[in-house]
Amino acid sequence: MASYRAWAARHDVPFNATLRRAQTLVERHIEQHGAFEINALGGLLVCSK
């Protein structure tokens, strides 16, 4: 998501707050389901804590 920093700045999006919220949502999902999968043509993220 860090690659969107420049876009966020141009569109007055609160980038750091958005990242914190995304982290919270993903952590909650992983706690409940054991994993977070992203299906997209653009790429794949593999993360661990």
C-alpha positions as CSV (number, residue, x, y, z in Angstrom):
1,M,0.0,0.0,0.0
2,A,2.9,2.3,0.5
3,S,3.1,2.7,-3.3
4,Y,-0.1,4.8,-3.1
5,R,1.5,7.5,-0.9
6,A,1.9,9.9,-3.9
7,W,-1.6,9.3,-5.1
8,A,-3.0,9.9,-1.6
9,A,-1.2,13.2,-1.3
10,R,-2.6,14.4,-4.6
11,H,-6.1,13.5,-3.5
12,D,-6.0,14.6,0.1
13,V,-6.4,11.1,1.4
14,P,-5.0,10.6,5.0
15,F,-2.4,8.0,3.9
16,N,-1.0,7.1,7.4
17,A,-4.5,6.8,8.9
18,T,-5.6,4.7,6.0
19,L,-2.6,2.3,6.5
20,R,-3.3,2.0,10.2
21,R,-7.0,1.2,9.5
22,A,-6.0,-1.4,6.9
23,Q,-3.6,-3.0,9.3
24,T,-6.2,-3.2,12.0
25,L,-8.7,-4.8,9.6
26,V,-6.2,-7.4,8.2
27,E,-5.0,-8.3,11.7
28,R,-8.6,-8.9,12.8
29,H,-9.3,-11.0,9.8
30,I,-6.2,-13.1,10.3
31,E,-7.1,-13.7,14.0
32,Q,-10.5,-14.9,13.0
33,H,-9.7,-16.9,9.9
34,G,-6.0,-17.7,10.2
35,A,-5.0,-16.1,6.9
36,F,-5.7,-13.1,4.6
37,E,-5.7,-13.9,0.9
38,I,-5.6,-11.3,-1.9
39,N,-6.6,-12.4,-5.3
40,A,-5.6,-9.9,-8.0
41,L,-3.9,-9.8,-11.3
42,G,-1.4,-7.2,-10.2
43,G,0.5,-9.0,-7.5
44,L,0.6,-11.1,-4.4
45,L,1.5,-10.2,-0.8
46,V,2.8,-12.9,1.6
47,C,3.1,-11.5,5.1
48,S,3.7,-12.9,8.6
49,K,3.7,-11.4,12.0
